[in-house]
Amino acid sequence: MNTIAAPAPAAVKSNAFNSLTFRVLLALLLLMAAVAALIYSVINRTGRPTLVQESDAYIRSVGMTAANSIIGDLERIDGFVLSNSHALTYLPVNNDAYTQAFKGMLEGTRARILSAGIWGEPGAIIPGKERNAMFWLHKLDGTYEFNNDYNDITKTPKPYYREEWYVPAKYSKKKRLRME
């Protein structure tokens, strides 16, 4: 008998890409990528601007606090200068009275002033005396020490009343604190 042979079944290709496990893993991977893209998008669209806005507000707040503190200190120092200028005009014109009054007021500033002084016009405090500066330096221990360098011709040959800082202050319309 003649038998007809049945055609050989087609070879089943074992393809890992067609398996259920691969498809599930691929779906999870795509889902994870979609979630990551969504999170990135939300952070960039809402989170970043909010973060930038909040950090800007914080930086402005800190800056304003620092500026207000400095302005407050400058106002207190300006008040110190004005009160001293008024108080010293009513004292008798002599070094001892000026020195005691000024140093006492200076020590009341709680060390916010690093140095301060009175630079009188030639002959204004002591008649005939060309240099009569009273200058105090703040020391590390919090006290003030009298410094006579402005009056010593060997340490400052050019008189203080001819210095570039003295002349404009002398003719200034506003009687305000001059800082350098």
C-alpha angles and dihedrals in degrees: 000000000000112000125195112225117230115238114263112259114254112263111258108231113222100223118177090201091064096052122110092235092057093048092051092048091048091050091050091048092051090046090051091049090049091050091048091049090048092050091047091049093049092048093049095044101042111002100053097048090046091049092048091048093049093046091048090051091049092049091049090049093051091045093050091048091052092045092048090050091051092045090050091051091048091049090052091048091047089051089050091053094047094046091049093049090051095043094048092053089064096048121093110266104258138109097243095055092045093046095050095043097043096045091049092052091044093054089054091066093080094237096297090125115069096194137354140172153162117246107190126199114261108282094002099110100027114020112240094014110118099195119040108154121156109199131171128195123206111240127209092252090062098255129112124240125204113241120199098186094112090060096045110091091199092059098038110023092177110070114244092236088065095050120114092245096051103055098053091045090052093056098036114132092213117060095218138138114282114211131186 
